[in-house]
Amino acid sequence: MPFDPRFMNRLIPSDETAVPGMKTLYADRSESYGVRYANDIVYATRSGMDLHLQMLYPGLLFPNIPNGLFRRQIEEMMKKMPDRPKRPQMPDPSELPESKYVPIEDVSARTQKRFPCVIFIKGSGWGKQNCYVELPMFIDIARAGFVVAAVEYRPAAVEPFPGFVSDVKAAIRFLRANCDDFDIDPNRIAVLGDSSGGHTSLMVGSTGWMRDFDDGEYPDVSSEVQACVAWYGVSDFSKFGEGSKDYRPFLLPMILGEEGAKRADAVDYISPISYIHEENEYPPFLLMHGDRDVTVPFEQSVIMYNKLRECGKHAEFYKVKGANHGQYFWTKEVIQATIDFLKAYV
């Protein structure tokens, strides 16, 4: 018998016992404050690596697993037990005695809910990531009604550019193709990255109009996103680290590999601004950058913002006064401005 979420739709009546000195707090059936964590979901295996998603969900009924995946697993499990003695048919929930159970109509509806999704791309200097460390910083975004999916991608040392961009696009296609399992609205997906993850986020947001960086499973599924957020990301490698502290002689081989760095167009190839053209469609962009960033100069977000505006594209830009590269950057105001942007466009 298919899993019927309506049986979760009734609660035992309230106990009316009153004890002297007892105080009362009130439940919130919207579960707006609750956040659930679905961990280590494999979305692809590439270069011999299992690549994982770490996912935060807004207050689901079933902890540690998305509702859609839970329902499907229950149904598949029941299909594999045809020879077991049949249990008595469970009654329709509407036939349960009202004197014993109180209906909670919104619970059943929640099990069918589809959430907008934010793909978080952690900065790691294009190296190996720890996708767990910053998850707590996104609890408020999950509480605001978004699934937050922190994506693991191959380091550039394992697979040079565009490997990490292709991995993130593969994760987007995976979630979009399996949206029923993961309770995600396939038409409401955003990317958000910081530092090198901000660069990757900009690459994803800038290249939705092309399929050059799409490979792997679900080739017919789009990797376009509905919004792009970049915190202190690199947008133009022709300007990044120029002068007496020119990073490019070692940075380009690190990102592109030794052979890739020899390309005549190497700098343009890895620069998000190279993919912004007036004739193409892009999602809205949100750029945020600390004005005292010693790693990725504030100028990098200025360049991207100006290019988007010159091409007539929607972009919003915040200077975070007094913030270094991720240091002093994570404030309530930054998170709230990000939530407001995501709510407006995703």
SEGUBA-753099 format. One record per residue (C-alpha): residue number from 1; x, y, z; residue in three letters. Coordinates in Angstrom, 2 decimals. Each point is the difference from the previous one (the first is absolute). Layout:
SEGUBA-753099
{num:NUM&px:X&py:Y&pz:Z&residuo:ALA}
...
//
This chain:
SEGUBA-753099
{num:1&px:0.00&py:0.00&pz:0.00&residuo:MET}
{num:2&px:1.47&py:3.41&pz:-0.90&residuo:PRO}
{num:3&px:1.10&py:2.17&pz:2.86&residuo:PHE}
{num:4&px:-2.91&py:2.27&pz:0.96&residuo:ASP}
{num:5&px:1.13&py:3.20&pz:1.74&residuo:PRO}
{num:6&px:-3.58&py:0.65&pz:1.11&residuo:ARG}
{num:7&px:0.61&py:-2.34&pz:2.94&residuo:PHE}
{num:8&px:2.41&py:2.62&pz:1.31&residuo:MET}
{num:9&px:-2.88&py:2.43&pz:-0.15&residuo:ASN}
{num:10&px:-1.50&py:-0.62&pz:3.44&residuo:ARG}
{num:11&px:1.20&py:0.73&pz:3.49&residuo:LEU}
{num:12&px:-1.19&py:-1.21&pz:3.40&residuo:ILE}
{num:13&px:-2.07&py:2.72&pz:1.71&residuo:PRO}
{num:14&px:1.66&py:2.44&pz:2.35&residuo:SER}
{num:15&px:0.48&py:-1.07&pz:3.60&residuo:ASP}
{num:16&px:-1.84&py:2.57&pz:2.09&residuo:GLU}
{num:17&px:1.79&py:-0.78&pz:3.28&residuo:THR}
{num:18&px:0.85&py:3.17&pz:1.92&residuo:ALA}
{num:19&px:2.73&py:-0.10&pz:2.64&residuo:VAL}
{num:20&px:0.66&py:2.93&pz:2.37&residuo:PRO}
{num:21&px:3.07&py:1.93&pz:-1.14&residuo:GLY}
{num:22&px:0.04&py:-1.63&pz:-3.45&residuo:MET}
{num:23&px:0.70&py:2.37&pz:-2.89&residuo:LYS}
{num:24&px:-1.10&py:-0.42&pz:-3.60&residuo:THR}
{num:25&px:1.89&py:0.39&pz:-3.26&residuo:LEU}
{num:26&px:-1.72&py:-0.27&pz:-3.36&residuo:TYR}
{num:27&px:0.80&py:-2.31&pz:-2.90&residuo:ALA}
{num:28&px:0.37&py:1.35&pz:-3.52&residuo:ASP}
{num:29&px:-1.65&py:-2.31&pz:-2.53&residuo:ARG}
{num:30&px:1.74&py:1.81&pz:-2.84&residuo:SER}
{num:31&px:3.32&py:-1.37&pz:1.34&residuo:GLU}
{num:32&px:1.56&py:3.21&pz:-1.27&residuo:SER}
{num:33&px:2.77&py:-0.15&pz:2.60&residuo:TYR}
{num:34&px:0.89&py:-3.64&pz:-0.62&residuo:GLY}
{num:35&px:2.80&py:-1.05&pz:-2.33&residuo:VAL}
{num:36&px:0.84&py:-3.58&pz:-1.02&residuo:ARG}
{num:37&px:3.30&py:-1.30&pz:-1.35&residuo:TYR}
{num:38&px:0.26&py:-2.62&pz:-2.76&residuo:ALA}
{num:39&px:3.65&py:-0.99&pz:-0.20&residuo:ASN}
{num:40&px:2.44&py:-1.52&pz:-2.49&residuo:ASP}
{num:41&px:-2.33&py:-0.44&pz:-2.98&residuo:ILE}
{num:42&px:2.02&py:-1.19&pz:-3.01&residuo:VAL}
{num:43&px:-0.96&py:1.92&pz:-3.14&residuo:TYR}
{num:44&px:2.78&py:-1.28&pz:-2.30&residuo:ALA}
{num:45&px:3.20&py:-2.04&pz:-0.13&residuo:THR}
{num:46&px:2.74&py:1.76&pz:-1.97&residuo:ARG}
{num:47&px:3.74&py:-0.63&pz:-0.29&residuo:SER}
{num:48&px:-0.54&py:-2.90&pz:2.40&residuo:GLY}
{num:49&px:-1.48&py:2.33&pz:2.65&residuo:MET}
{num:50&px:-3.48&py:-0.20&pz:1.48&residuo:ASP}
{num:51&px:-1.24&py:3.60&pz:0.04&residuo:LEU}
{num:52&px:-2.44&py:0.86&pz:2.77&residuo:HIS}
{num:53&px:-2.72&py:2.46&pz:0.90&residuo:LEU}
{num:54&px:-0.60&py:1.20&pz:3.55&residuo:GLN}
{num:55&px:-3.60&py:1.23&pz:0.18&residuo:MET}
{num:56&px:-1.88&py:2.16&pz:2.49&residuo:LEU}
{num:57&px:-3.80&py:-0.14&pz:-0.13&residuo:TYR}
{num:58&px:-2.62&py:2.33&pz:1.48&residuo:PRO}
{num:59&px:-1.81&py:-1.90&pz:2.79&residuo:GLY}
{num:60&px:-0.95&py:-3.31&pz:-1.63&residuo:LEU}
{num:61&px:-2.05&py:-2.70&pz:1.68&residuo:LEU}
{num:62&px:2.62&py:-2.72&pz:-0.37&residuo:PHE}
{num:63&px:3.48&py:0.82&pz:1.32&residuo:PRO}
{num:64&px:3.15&py:-0.74&pz:-2.00&residuo:ASN}
{num:65&px:-1.73&py:-0.88&pz:-3.27&residuo:ILE}
{num:66&px:-2.08&py:2.00&pz:-2.50&residuo:PRO}
{num:67&px:-3.71&py:-0.85&pz:-0.04&residuo:ASN}
{num:68&px:-0.06&py:-0.97&pz:-3.67&residuo:GLY}
{num:69&px:2.92&py:-2.39&pz:0.39&residuo:LEU}
{num:70&px:-1.58&py:-1.41&pz:3.19&residuo:PHE}
{num:71&px:-3.28&py:-0.71&pz:-1.80&residuo:ARG}
{num:72&px:1.77&py:-1.64&pz:-2.94&residuo:ARG}
{num:73&px:2.17&py:-2.18&pz:2.26&residuo:GLN}
{num:74&px:-3.06&py:-1.15&pz:1.95&residuo:ILE}
{num:75&px:-1.84&py:-0.85&pz:-3.21&residuo:GLU}
{num:76&px:2.98&py:-1.89&pz:-1.43&residuo:GLU}
{num:77&px:0.45&py:-1.90&pz:3.24&residuo:MET}
{num:78&px:-3.64&py:-1.07&pz:-0.01&residuo:MET}
{num:79&px:0.26&py:-1.17&pz:-3.63&residuo:LYS}
{num:80&px:2.80&py:-2.38&pz:1.03&residuo:LYS}
{num:81&px:-2.18&py:-1.78&pz:2.58&residuo:MET}
{num:82&px:-2.76&py:-1.65&pz:-2.11&residuo:PRO}
{num:83&px:0.09&py:-3.34&pz:1.87&residuo:ASP}
{num:84&px:-0.37&py:1.40&pz:3.50&residuo:ARG}
{num:85&px:-3.37&py:-0.60&pz:1.68&residuo:PRO}
{num:86&px:-2.26&py:2.87&pz:-0.84&residuo:LYS}
{num:87&px:-0.72&py:2.37&pz:2.82&residuo:ARG}
{num:88&px:-3.57&py:1.15&pz:0.53&residuo:PRO}
{num:89&px:-0.91&py:2.86&pz:-2.27&residuo:GLN}
{num:90&px:0.52&py:3.28&pz:1.83&residuo:MET}
{num:91&px:-3.12&py:2.17&pz:0.14&residuo:PRO}
{num:92&px:-0.35&py:3.16&pz:-1.94&residuo:ASP}
{num:93&px:1.13&py:2.87&pz:2.24&residuo:PRO}
{num:94&px:-3.42&py:1.60&pz:-0.38&residuo:SER}
{num:95&px:-1.52&py:-3.06&pz:1.74&residuo:GLU}
{num:96&px:2.10&py:0.37&pz:3.16&residuo:LEU}
{num:97&px:-2.12&py:1.01&pz:3.01&residuo:PRO}
{num:98&px:0.07&py:3.76&pz:0.48&residuo:GLU}
{num:99&px:-0.41&py:-0.47&pz:3.74&residuo:SER}
{num:100&px:3.49&py:-1.50&pz:0.15&residuo:LYS}
{num:101&px:1.91&py:1.87&pz:-2.70&residuo:TYR}
{num:102&px:0.12&py:3.65&pz:-0.94&residuo:VAL}
{num:103&px:0.61&py:0.72&pz:-3.71&residuo:PRO}
{num:104&px:2.94&py:2.24&pz:-0.88&residuo:ILE}
{num:105&px:-0.70&py:0.84&pz:-3.62&residuo:GLU}
{num:106&px:3.24&py:1.79&pz:-0.82&residuo:ASP}
{num:107&px:2.24&py:-2.99&pz:0.83&residuo:VAL}
{num:108&px:-1.05&py:-2.05&pz:-3.02&residuo:SER}
{num:109&px:0.48&py:2.99&pz:-2.26&residuo:ALA}
{num:110&px:3.55&py:0.49&pz:1.30&residuo:ARG}
{num:111&px:1.01&py:-3.49&pz:-1.06&residuo:THR}
{num:112&px:-0.69&py:1.05&pz:-3.61&residuo:GLN}
{num:113&px:1.76&py:3.36&pz:0.23&residuo:LYS}
{num:114&px:2.71&py:0.99&pz:-2.45&residuo:ARG}
{num:115&px:2.64&py:2.40&pz:1.27&residuo:PHE}
{num:116&px:2.23&py:2.40&pz:-1.90&residuo:PRO}
{num:117&px:3.62&py:-1.15&pz:0.13&residuo:CYS}
{num:118&px:3.27&py:1.86&pz:0.57&residuo:VAL}
{num:119&px:3.15&py:-1.81&pz:-1.13&residuo:ILE}
{num:120&px:2.86&py:1.11&pz:2.28&residuo:PHE}
{num:121&px:3.50&py:-0.15&pz:-1.52&residuo:ILE}
{num:122&px:2.63&py:0.23&pz:2.70&residuo:LYS}
{num:123&px:3.20&py:1.90&pz:-0.65&residuo:GLY}
{num:124&px:3.14&py:-2.09&pz:0.30&residuo:SER}
{num:125&px:2.61&py:1.66&pz:-2.21&residuo:GLY}
{num:126&px:-1.25&py:-2.42&pz:-2.71&residuo:TRP}
{num:127&px:1.24&py:-2.85&pz:2.20&residuo:GLY}
{num:128&px:-1.61&py:-2.62&pz:2.21&residuo:LYS}
{num:129&px:-3.00&py:1.25&pz:1.94&residuo:GLN}
{num:130&px:-1.42&py:-0.64&pz:3.44&residuo:ASN}
{num:131&px:-3.70&py:0.24&pz:-0.83&residuo:CYS}
{num:132&px:-1.07&py:-0.36&pz:3.63&residuo:TYR}
{num:133&px:1.79&py:2.89&pz:1.63&residuo:VAL}
{num:134&px:-2.18&py:2.90&pz:-1.17&residuo:GLU}
{num:135&px:-3.37&py:-1.79&pz:-0.07&residuo:LEU}
{num:136&px:-1.14&py:1.52&pz:3.33&residuo:PRO}
{num:137&px:0.35&py:3.47&pz:-1.56&residuo:MET}
{num:138&px:-2.85&py:-0.86&pz:-2.40&residuo:PHE}
{num:139&px:-2.58&py:-1.06&pz:2.58&residuo:ILE}
{num:140&px:-1.79&py:3.35&pz:-0.29&residuo:ASP}
{num:141&px:-0.25&py:-0.42&pz:-3.78&residuo:ILE}
{num:142&px:-1.54&py:-3.45&pz:0.52&residuo:ALA}
{num:143&px:-2.38&py:1.45&pz:2.60&residuo:ARG}
{num:144&px:-1.04&py:2.55&pz:-2.61&residuo:ALA}
{num:145&px:-1.39&py:-2.87&pz:-2.08&residuo:GLY}
{num:146&px:2.91&py:-1.11&pz:-2.20&residuo:PHE}
{num:147&px:1.71&py:-3.35&pz:-0.34&residuo:VAL}
{num:148&px:3.73&py:0.71&pz:0.28&residuo:VAL}
{num:149&px:2.17&py:-2.56&pz:-1.81&residuo:ALA}
{num:150&px:3.75&py:0.31&pz:0.62&residuo:ALA}
{num:151&px:1.68&py:-1.59&pz:-3.01&residuo:VAL}
{num:152&px:3.30&py:-1.86&pz:-0.02&residuo:GLU}
{num:153&px:2.02&py:0.38&pz:-3.19&residuo:TYR}
{num:154&px:3.29&py:-1.35&pz:-1.28&residuo:ARG}
{num:155&px:3.06&py:2.10&pz:0.89&residuo:PRO}
{num:156&px:1.77&py:1.58&pz:-2.97&residuo:ALA}
{num:157&px:3.03&py:-2.20&pz:0.79&residuo:ALA}
{num:158&px:-2.19&py:-3.06&pz:-0.70&residuo:VAL}
{num:159&px:-1.89&py:1.41&pz:-2.99&residuo:GLU}
{num:160&px:1.07&py:3.41&pz:-1.35&residuo:PRO}
{num:161&px:-2.45&py:2.65&pz:-1.13&residuo:PHE}
{num:162&px:-2.74&py:-0.36&pz:-1.04&residuo:PRO}
{num:163&px:-0.28&py:-3.12&pz:2.19&residuo:GLY}
{num:164&px:-1.32&py:1.77&pz:3.11&residuo:PHE}
{num:165&px:-2.48&py:2.03&pz:-2.05&residuo:VAL}
{num:166&px:-1.18&py:-3.18&pz:-1.74&residuo:SER}
{num:167&px:-0.44&py:-1.69&pz:3.39&residuo:ASP}
{num:168&px:-2.24&py:2.75&pz:1.34&residuo:VAL}
{num:169&px:-2.04&py:-0.06&pz:-3.19&residuo:LYS}
{num:170&px:-0.29&py:-3.79&pz:0.37&residuo:ALA}
{num:171&px:-1.33&py:0.49&pz:3.54&residuo:ALA}
{num:172&px:-2.60&py:2.47&pz:-1.30&residuo:ILE}
{num:173&px:-1.12&py:-2.46&pz:-2.68&residuo:ARG}
{num:174&px:-0.11&py:-2.83&pz:2.57&residuo:PHE}
{num:175&px:-2.24&py:1.94&pz:2.38&residuo:LEU}
{num:176&px:-2.21&py:1.29&pz:-2.81&residuo:ARG}
{num:177&px:-0.38&py:-3.50&pz:-1.51&residuo:ALA}
{num:178&px:-0.76&py:-1.50&pz:3.44&residuo:ASN}
{num:179&px:-2.05&py:2.89&pz:1.33&residuo:CYS}
{num:180&px:-2.85&py:-2.28&pz:1.13&residuo:ASP}
{num:181&px:2.35&py:-1.99&pz:2.23&residuo:ASP}
{num:182&px:1.59&py:3.09&pz:1.54&residuo:PHE}
{num:183&px:-3.11&py:2.20&pz:0.33&residuo:ASP}
{num:184&px:1.55&py:2.71&pz:-2.19&residuo:ILE}
{num:185&px:-1.78&py:2.32&pz:-2.40&residuo:ASP}
{num:186&px:1.97&py:-0.55&pz:-3.25&residuo:PRO}
{num:187&px:-0.85&py:3.51&pz:-1.20&residuo:ASN}
{num:188&px:1.42&py:1.73&pz:3.09&residuo:ARG}
{num:189&px:3.73&py:-0.74&pz:0.34&residuo:ILE}
{num:190&px:2.75&py:2.48&pz:0.89&residuo:ALA}
{num:191&px:3.76&py:-0.20&pz:0.50&residuo:VAL}
{num:192&px:1.92&py:1.69&pz:2.81&residuo:LEU}
{num:193&px:3.76&py:-0.14&pz:0.43&residuo:GLY}
{num:194&px:2.76&py:1.69&pz:1.96&residuo:ASP}
{num:195&px:3.59&py:0.69&pz:-1.10&residuo:SER}
{num:196&px:1.00&py:-2.64&pz:-2.59&residuo:SER}
{num:197&px:-3.54&py:-1.30&pz:0.45&residuo:GLY}
{num:198&px:-1.15&py:3.52&pz:-0.88&residuo:GLY}
{num:199&px:2.01&py:-0.27&pz:-3.21&residuo:HIS}
{num:200&px:-1.68&py:-3.33&pz:-0.75&residuo:THR}
{num:201&px:-3.41&py:1.47&pz:0.81&residuo:SER}
{num:202&px:0.68&py:2.83&pz:-2.47&residuo:LEU}
{num:203&px:1.08&py:-2.55&pz:-2.62&residuo:MET}
{num:204&px:-3.23&py:-1.97&pz:0.45&residuo:VAL}
{num:205&px:-2.13&py:3.15&pz:-0.11&residuo:GLY}
{num:206&px:1.84&py:1.33&pz:-3.05&residuo:SER}
{num:207&px:-0.14&py:-3.14&pz:-2.13&residuo:THR}
{num:208&px:-3.59&py:-1.19&pz:0.22&residuo:GLY}
{num:209&px:-0.49&py:1.00&pz:-3.63&residuo:TRP}
{num:210&px:2.64&py:-2.52&pz:-1.15&residuo:MET}
{num:211&px:0.58&py:-3.71&pz:0.59&residuo:ARG}
{num:212&px:3.81&py:-0.11&pz:-0.34&residuo:ASP}
{num:213&px:0.51&py:-0.83&pz:3.67&residuo:PHE}
{num:214&px:-2.84&py:-2.55&pz:0.26&residuo:ASP}
{num:215&px:1.02&py:-3.64&pz:-0.01&residuo:ASP}
{num:216&px:-0.95&py:-3.20&pz:1.78&residuo:GLY}
{num:217&px:-3.44&py:-1.25&pz:0.98&residuo:GLU}
{num:218&px:-3.34&py:1.58&pz:-0.90&residuo:TYR}
{num:219&px:1.29&py:1.70&pz:-3.17&residuo:PRO}
{num:220&px:-3.50&py:1.13&pz:-0.98&residuo:ASP}
{num:221&px:-0.55&py:1.83&pz:3.30&residuo:VAL}
{num:222&px:0.88&py:3.69&pz:0.22&residuo:SER}
{num:223&px:2.65&py:1.31&pz:2.40&residuo:SER}
{num:224&px:-1.27&py:3.57&pz:-0.21&residuo:GLU}
{num:225&px:-0.77&py:1.75&pz:3.27&residuo:VAL}
{num:226&px:-2.55&py:2.62&pz:0.95&residuo:GLN}
{num:227&px:2.41&py:2.11&pz:2.08&residuo:ALA}
{num:228&px:3.74&py:0.31&pz:0.63&residuo:CYS}
{num:229&px:1.62&py:1.21&pz:3.23&residuo:VAL}
{num:230&px:3.76&py:0.56&pz:0.24&residuo:ALA}
{num:231&px:1.79&py:1.04&pz:3.16&residuo:TRP}
{num:232&px:3.52&py:1.39&pz:-0.61&residuo:TYR}
{num:233&px:0.56&py:-2.07&pz:-3.16&residuo:GLY}
{num:234&px:2.47&py:0.46&pz:-2.86&residuo:VAL}
{num:235&px:-1.60&py:1.28&pz:-3.19&residuo:SER}
{num:236&px:2.92&py:1.14&pz:-2.18&residuo:ASP}
{num:237&px:3.35&py:-1.79&pz:0.12&residuo:PHE}
{num:238&px:1.60&py:2.61&pz:-2.26&residuo:SER}
{num:239&px:-0.17&py:2.35&pz:2.99&residuo:LYS}
{num:240&px:0.34&py:-2.46&pz:2.87&residuo:PHE}
{num:241&px:3.35&py:0.26&pz:1.75&residuo:GLY}
{num:242&px:1.58&py:2.21&pz:-2.64&residuo:GLU}
{num:243&px:3.05&py:2.10&pz:0.86&residuo:GLY}
{num:244&px:2.81&py:-0.88&pz:2.40&residuo:SER}
{num:245&px:-2.05&py:-2.83&pz:1.53&residuo:LYS}
{num:246&px:-1.09&py:-1.61&pz:-3.26&residuo:ASP}
{num:247&px:-1.68&py:-3.31&pz:0.92&residuo:TYR}
{num:248&px:-0.61&py:-1.10&pz:-3.56&residuo:ARG}
{num:249&px:3.29&py:-1.85&pz:-0.71&residuo:PRO}
{num:250&px:-0.90&py:-2.65&pz:2.60&residuo:PHE}
{num:251&px:-3.78&py:0.54&pz:0.19&residuo:LEU}
{num:252&px:-0.81&py:-0.80&pz:-3.64&residuo:LEU}
{num:253&px:1.86&py:-3.37&pz:-0.01&residuo:PRO}
{num:254&px:-1.63&py:-0.84&pz:3.35&residuo:MET}
{num:255&px:-3.50&py:0.60&pz:-1.37&residuo:ILE}
{num:256&px:0.45&py:-1.01&pz:-3.64&residuo:LEU}
{num:257&px:2.83&py:-2.54&pz:0.24&residuo:GLY}
{num:258&px:3.36&py:0.46&pz:-1.68&residuo:GLU}
{num:259&px:-1.33&py:-0.55&pz:-3.52&residuo:GLU}
{num:260&px:-3.15&py:2.02&pz:0.52&residuo:GLY}
{num:261&px:2.00&py:2.97&pz:1.27&residuo:ALA}
{num:262&px:1.76&py:0.15&pz:-3.39&residuo:LYS}
{num:263&px:-3.25&py:0.86&pz:-1.79&residuo:ARG}
{num:264&px:0.15&py:3.38&pz:-1.68&residuo:ALA}
{num:265&px:-3.40&py:0.79&pz:1.51&residuo:ASP}
{num:266&px:0.72&py:-1.51&pz:3.43&residuo:ALA}
{num:267&px:-0.82&py:3.16&pz:1.96&residuo:VAL}
{num:268&px:-3.25&py:0.61&pz:-1.88&residuo:ASP}
{num:269&px:-0.93&py:-3.69&pz:0.17&residuo:TYR}
{num:270&px:-0.19&py:0.00&pz:3.80&residuo:ILE}
{num:271&px:-1.35&py:3.57&pz:0.45&residuo:SER}
{num:272&px:-3.79&py:0.27&pz:0.50&residuo:PRO}
{num:273&px:-0.14&py:3.47&pz:-1.59&residuo:ILE}
{num:274&px:1.05&py:-1.60&pz:-3.31&residuo:SER}
{num:275&px:-3.38&py:-1.76&pz:-0.18&residuo:TYR}
{num:276&px:-2.17&py:3.08&pz:0.55&residuo:ILE}
{num:277&px:-1.42&py:1.32&pz:-3.27&residuo:HIS}
{num:278&px:-2.83&py:2.38&pz:-0.70&residuo:GLU}
{num:279&px:-1.85&py:-2.45&pz:-2.25&residuo:GLU}
{num:280&px:-0.22&py:-2.84&pz:2.57&residuo:ASN}
{num:281&px:-2.41&py:-0.54&pz:2.89&residuo:GLU}
{num:282&px:1.33&py:-0.28&pz:3.56&residuo:TYR}
{num:283&px:-1.46&py:-0.44&pz:3.47&residuo:PRO}
{num:284&px:0.08&py:2.94&pz:2.41&residuo:PRO}
{num:285&px:3.33&py:0.31&pz:1.83&residuo:PHE}
{num:286&px:0.72&py:0.98&pz:3.60&residuo:LEU}
{num:287&px:3.61&py:1.01&pz:0.70&residuo:LEU}
{num:288&px:1.39&py:0.62&pz:3.50&residuo:MET}
{num:289&px:3.58&py:0.85&pz:0.87&residuo:HIS}
{num:290&px:1.96&py:1.29&pz:2.99&residuo:GLY}
{num:291&px:1.79&py:3.28&pz:-0.63&residuo:ASP}
{num:292&px:3.11&py:-1.22&pz:1.85&residuo:ARG}
{num:293&px:0.41&py:-3.31&pz:-1.80&residuo:ASP}
{num:294&px:3.72&py:-0.86&pz:-0.18&residuo:VAL}
{num:295&px:-0.50&py:-3.18&pz:-2.06&residuo:THR}
{num:296&px:-2.49&py:0.89&pz:-2.73&residuo:VAL}
{num:297&px:0.02&py:3.77&pz:-0.55&residuo:PRO}
{num:298&px:-3.31&py:1.88&pz:0.30&residuo:PHE}
{num:299&px:0.58&py:1.07&pz:-3.60&residuo:GLU}
{num:300&px:-0.90&py:-3.50&pz:-1.20&residuo:GLN}
{num:301&px:-3.66&py:0.43&pz:0.92&residuo:SER}
{num:302&px:0.00&py:3.55&pz:-1.36&residuo:VAL}
{num:303&px:1.18&py:-1.34&pz:-3.38&residuo:ILE}
{num:304&px:-2.75&py:-2.64&pz:-0.12&residuo:MET}
{num:305&px:-2.68&py:2.44&pz:1.12&residuo:TYR}
{num:306&px:0.99&py:2.56&pz:-2.63&residuo:ASN}
{num:307&px:0.11&py:-2.61&pz:-2.76&residuo:LYS}
{num:308&px:-3.47&py:-1.27&pz:0.86&residuo:LEU}
{num:309&px:-1.43&py:3.50&pz:0.15&residuo:ARG}
{num:310&px:1.65&py:1.04&pz:-3.26&residuo:GLU}
{num:311&px:-1.66&py:-2.98&pz:-1.69&residuo:CYS}
{num:312&px:-3.38&py:0.92&pz:1.44&residuo:GLY}
{num:313&px:-0.15&py:-2.93&pz:2.46&residuo:LYS}
{num:314&px:-1.43&py:0.04&pz:3.50&residuo:HIS}
{num:315&px:2.65&py:0.22&pz:2.71&residuo:ALA}
{num:316&px:0.00&py:1.10&pz:3.64&residuo:GLU}
{num:317&px:3.22&py:0.85&pz:1.82&residuo:PHE}
{num:318&px:0.82&py:0.46&pz:3.70&residuo:TYR}
{num:319&px:3.22&py:1.26&pz:1.52&residuo:LYS}
{num:320&px:0.53&py:-1.54&pz:3.44&residuo:VAL}
{num:321&px:1.84&py:2.77&pz:1.81&residuo:LYS}
{num:322&px:2.95&py:-1.19&pz:2.10&residuo:GLY}
{num:323&px:-0.18&py:-3.66&pz:-1.14&residuo:ALA}
{num:324&px:3.06&py:-1.97&pz:-1.06&residuo:ASN}
{num:325&px:-0.05&py:-3.18&pz:-2.13&residuo:HIS}
{num:326&px:-2.81&py:-1.81&pz:1.82&residuo:GLY}
{num:327&px:1.10&py:1.56&pz:3.28&residuo:GLN}
{num:328&px:-2.60&py:2.23&pz:1.69&residuo:TYR}
{num:329&px:-2.09&py:-0.58&pz:-3.14&residuo:PHE}
{num:330&px:-2.68&py:-2.38&pz:1.31&residuo:TRP}
{num:331&px:-2.46&py:2.37&pz:1.62&residuo:THR}
{num:332&px:-3.75&py:-0.06&pz:0.56&residuo:LYS}
{num:333&px:-0.30&py:2.78&pz:-2.55&residuo:GLU}
{num:334&px:1.89&py:-1.97&pz:-2.66&residuo:VAL}
{num:335&px:-2.10&py:-3.11&pz:0.58&residuo:ILE}
{num:336&px:-3.26&py:1.97&pz:0.04&residuo:GLN}
{num:337&px:0.86&py:1.90&pz:-3.20&residuo:ALA}
{num:338&px:0.80&py:-3.36&pz:-1.61&residuo:THR}
{num:339&px:-3.31&py:-1.48&pz:1.17&residuo:ILE}
{num:340&px:-1.90&py:3.04&pz:-1.30&residuo:ASP}
{num:341&px:1.68&py:-0.32&pz:-3.40&residuo:PHE}
{num:342&px:-0.69&py:-3.74&pz:-0.20&residuo:LEU}
{num:343&px:-3.64&py:0.47&pz:0.99&residuo:LYS}
{num:344&px:-0.41&py:2.63&pz:-2.71&residuo:ALA}
{num:345&px:1.47&py:-2.02&pz:-2.85&residuo:TYR}
{num:346&px:-0.09&py:-3.72&pz:0.82&residuo:VAL}
//
